Amino acid sequence: MAGAAAEERRLATVVAGWQGRPVLVVGDAMLDEWRFAESERLCREAPAPVLTLRRRISAAGGAANTAVNVAALGGRAALVAPVGADVAGDELHDCLDRAGVWDRTVGHPGRPTPVKRRMLAGNQILLREDSGDPEDPLDDDGVARLLTALHCATEELRAVAAGQPPTLVVCDYGLGALPSAVRAWLVANRDRYATVALDAHDLADWRGLNPTVVTPSFAEATRLLARAAAGFNGGHRSAARGATAGHLHLDHLADPADGPSELVVGAAPGGAGEREPGNPHPTSGAPAAEHGGGAAGPTGEPTPGEERVALTGDGLSVTGTGVTVNAAAGAGVDRAVLAESRLDELREHTGADVVAVTLDTEGAVVGGADGEPRRSHSTPVPASHAVGAGDAYLAAMTLALAAEASLPTAAQLAQLAATITVSDTGTCVCRREDLLDALGSGPEEAGRPTQVGAEELTAIVAEHRRAGRSIVFTNGCFDVLHPGHVRYLTQARALGDLLVVAVNSDGSVRRLKGPDRPVNPVEDRAALLAALECVDHVVVFEEDSPAKLIEAIRPDVYVKGGDYPPEMVPEAPLVRRLGGQVRTLGYVPDRSTSAIIDRIRSHPVVPPVNEGRPA
């Protein structure tokens, strides 16, 4: 339990660390419209239900929803995207304003705002109507104004970050918001952004961007591999592709009449892509034969069939619209295994440090430079609950990496953000408060600094006590922090839900230890204690005894270090009178502050020998 609580606190610290981080989102913004209806009869004209509209909801979609998620999670989000001068555009502006997103969109009177209208009955989506023609290109003036907006928003975010480069998120869903001139500008200005995240239906269009992270769906990842197999522009495979072809065999169908790039994925000679019993990783095999290509890359969003793979009755072939998998291993092959086997190639083709292949209801597979795949899982939900969950995943992953979290931590927070948003029908938005609640800590806990004053500490402890949490309190000089202190504080933290450490001020230490102490000032001592994962709050006190603090916070457990019994602790009667208990924990032998200082003083520093050089 203590280990799980420490892990939750560590994750909550990351969430607190990305508060206010500037993020520029650019791409295809759209409006999501939800129409909730009831149906009690069929119409006379056809065997179709008669729908009575009861409720209508509009929400930001696409790149706009990614920006909303960044803002809801605590980041400072600015959105640059073309938006039509129409009713849908007005509603989208309202959605951005309500979410606190900096609306830096560019109006285009002759280009409608893309809209996805969903009609539901009983929380079941009956149909979706899309409007806004993705083939309507931006004119030269629109491209120029979009580039100006990108430059201005970048500088605006840099200014609020005291000159530090902002984070960039690119959302390219093939709806025309990111023409070649805009893509070229972003590639050329890559160094203006610290962290860059890319979510694109056609990743091949973004070669040269070298993003920090890409988050393709399974279909988008296989599309990229197919285009790489065909040399991207219809030529032969590159030498690099041939060198890594042993994992999985790819055939790119060359007939343009078949529509968007269709892919045949089969087990390579030697059993590539097969999962052996007890082995979660696919085996490798010999390189596949060369195949030509010719179909152009896809546009628009992948179809549901491309995202899902269903086994047929014979158990030997797996077929979905646009993607066909023929595997001799039958049920032993799944999307996660296929994705894991190609992470290195995906990183190579995208230039990304991190690749996260999302598998909708099956979670995600994430890989970084260490070559170690990481698998996360999600809870299956109705499709109407998962709209926009990928935006929440992208926003949390980006913020975590921008806050310099480790890849396992970023992947864990991203999956959690996506999972907790799918509880109801509608466009998914993960709020910072919901994420912190899922981690077992409210927003007030994660948002407060570890080092606090006595009055603030009293209020914090009162809130925790109302929530039913137990308070552990200890005190000391902690002049030279050493492993004995760390083990002692870790053991103390395991005795309750919140550990408060009171530190003697410099004057108090001098009165207790002598005029040559402390070695380190109280600011340094408190900062080191606050950096420990097991410590929740640090407070400095001026008195020689922590009695006033004990009376103020009334700890459930008071801990002291030493081998003597609790009855020998001077504060024991006060703690027991207030209803608490006293515990003593032994120090690690030969790990005392005094012993460390004595060893340092017994080995004087010898100045280096001057080898004839002038002083």
Rosetta blueprint (number, residue, H / E / L):
1 M L
2 A H
3 G H
4 A H
5 A H
6 A H
7 E H
8 E H
9 R H
10 R H
11 L H
12 A H
13 T H
14 V H
15 V H
16 A H
17 G H
18 W L
19 Q L
20 G L
21 R L
22 P E
23 V E
24 L E
25 V E
26 V E
27 G E
28 D L
29 A E
30 M E
31 L E
32 D E
33 E E
34 W E
35 R E
36 F E
37 A E
38 E E
39 S E
40 E E
41 R E
42 L E
43 C L
44 R L
45 E L
46 A L
47 P L
48 A L
49 P E
50 V E
51 L E
52 T E
53 L E
54 R E
55 R E
56 R E
57 I E
58 S E
59 A E
60 A E
61 G E
62 G E
63 A H
64 A H
65 N H
66 T H
67 A H
68 V H
69 N H
70 V H
71 A H
72 A H
73 L L
74 G L
75 G L
76 R E
77 A E
78 A E
79 L E
80 V E
81 A L
82 P E
83 V E
84 G E
85 A L
86 D L
87 V H
88 A H
89 G H
90 D H
91 E H
92 L H
93 H H
94 D H
95 C H
96 L H
97 D H
98 R H
99 A H
100 G L
101 V L
102 W E
103 D E
104 R L
105 T L
106 V E
107 G E
108 H E
109 P L
110 G L
111 R L
112 P L
113 T L
114 P L
115 V E
116 K E
117 R E
118 R E
119 M E
120 L E
121 A E
122 G L
123 N L
124 Q E
125 I E
126 L E
127 L E
128 R E
129 E E
130 D E
131 S E
132 G L
133 D L
134 P L
135 E L
136 D L
137 P L
138 L L
139 D L
140 D H
141 D H
142 G H
143 V H
144 A H
145 R H
146 L H
147 L H
148 T H
149 A H
150 L H
151 H H
152 C H
153 A H
154 T H
155 E H
156 E H
157 L H
158 R H
159 A H
160 V H
161 A L
162 A L
163 G L
164 Q L
165 P L
166 P L
167 T E
168 L E
169 V E
170 V E
171 C E
172 D E
173 Y L
174 G L
175 L L
176 G L
177 A L
178 L L
179 P L
180 S H
181 A H
182 V H
183 R H
184 A H
185 W H
186 L H
187 V H
188 A H
189 N L
190 R H
191 D H
192 R H
193 Y L
194 A L
195 T L
196 V E
197 A E
198 L E
199 D E
200 A E
201 H L
202 D L
203 L H
204 A H
205 D H
206 W H
207 R L
208 G L
209 L L
210 N L
211 P L
212 T L
213 V E
214 V E
215 T L
216 P L
217 S E
218 F H
219 A H
220 E H
221 A H
222 T H
223 R H
224 L H
225 L H
226 A H
227 R H
228 A H
229 A H
230 A L
231 G L
232 F L
233 N L
234 G L
235 G L
236 H L
237 R L
238 S L
239 A H
240 A H
241 R H
242 G H
243 A H
244 T L
245 A L
246 G L
247 H L
248 L L
249 H E
250 L E
251 D E
252 H E
253 L L
254 A L
255 D L
256 P H
257 A H
258 D H
259 G L
260 P L
261 S L
262 E L
263 L E
264 V E
265 V E
266 G E
267 A L
268 A L
269 P L
270 G L
271 G L
272 A E
273 G L
274 E L
275 R E
276 E L
277 P L
278 G L
279 N L
280 P L
281 H L
282 P E
283 T E
284 S L
285 G L
286 A L
287 P L
288 A L
289 A L
290 E L
291 H L
292 G L
293 G L
294 G L
295 A L
296 A L
297 G L
298 P L
299 T L
300 G L
301 E L
302 P L
303 T L
304 P H
305 G H
306 E H
307 E H
308 R L
309 V L
310 A E
311 L E
312 T L
313 G L
314 D L
315 G L
316 L L
317 S E
318 V E
319 T E
320 G E
321 T L
322 G L
323 V E
324 T E
325 V E
326 N E
327 A L
328 A L
329 A L
330 G H
331 A H
332 G H
333 V L
334 D L
335 R H
336 A H
337 V H
338 L H
339 A H
340 E H
341 S H
342 R L
343 L H
344 D H
345 E H
346 L H
347 R H
348 E H
349 H H
350 T H
351 G L
352 A L
353 D L
354 V E
355 V E
356 A E
357 V E
358 T E
359 L L
360 D H
361 T H
362 E H
363 G L
364 A E
365 V E
366 V E
367 G E
368 G L
369 A L
370 D L
371 G L
372 E L
373 P L
374 R E
375 R E
376 S E
377 H L
378 S L
379 T L
380 P L
381 V L
382 P L
383 A H
384 S H
385 H H
386 A L
387 V L
388 G L
389 A H
390 G H
391 D H
392 A H
393 Y H
394 L H
395 A H
396 A H
397 M H
398 T H
399 L H
400 A H
401 L H
402 A H
403 A L
404 E L
405 A L
406 S L
407 L H
408 P H
409 T H
410 A H
411 A H
412 Q H
413 L H
414 A H
415 Q H
416 L H
417 A H
418 A H
419 T H
420 I L
421 T L
422 V L
423 S L
424 D L
425 T L
426 G L
427 T L
428 C L
429 V L
430 C L
431 R L
432 R H
433 E H
434 D H
435 L H
436 L H
437 D H
438 A H
439 L L
440 G L
441 S L
442 G L
443 P H
444 E H
445 E H
446 A H
447 G H
448 R L
449 P L
450 T L
451 Q E
452 V L
453 G L
454 A H
455 E H
456 E H
457 L H
458 T H
459 A H
460 I H
461 V H
462 A H
463 E H
464 H H
465 R H
466 R H
467 A L
468 G L
469 R L
470 S L
471 I E
472 V E
473 F E
474 T E
475 N E
476 G E
477 C L
478 F L
479 D L
480 V L
481 L L
482 H L
483 P H
484 G H
485 H H
486 V H
487 R H
488 Y H
489 L H
490 T H
491 Q H
492 A H
493 R H
494 A L
495 L L
496 G L
497 D L
498 L E
499 L E
500 V E
501 V E
502 A E
503 V E
504 N E
505 S L
506 D H
507 G H
508 S H
509 V H
510 R H
511 R H
512 L H
513 K H
514 G L
515 P L
516 D L
517 R L
518 P L
519 V L
520 N L
521 P L
522 V H
523 E H
524 D H
525 R H
526 A H
527 A H
528 L H
529 L H
530 A H
531 A H
532 L L
533 E L
534 C L
535 V L
536 D L
537 H E
538 V E
539 V E
540 V E
541 F E
542 E L
543 E L
544 D L
545 S L
546 P L
547 A H
548 K H
549 L H
550 I H
551 E H
552 A H
553 I H
554 R L
555 P L
556 D L
557 V E
558 Y E
559 V E
560 K E
561 G E
562 G L
563 D L
564 Y L
565 P L
566 P H
567 E H
568 M H
569 V L
570 P L
571 E L
572 A H
573 P H
574 L H
575 V H
576 R H
577 R H
578 L L
579 G L
580 G L
581 Q E
582 V E
583 R E
584 T E
585 L E
586 G L
587 Y L
588 V L
589 P L
590 D L
591 R L
592 S L
593 T H
594 S H
595 A H
596 I H
597 I H
598 D H
599 R H
600 I H
601 R H
602 S H
603 H L
604 P L
605 V L
606 V L
607 P L
608 P L
609 V L
610 N L
611 E L
612 G L
613 R L
614 P L
615 A L
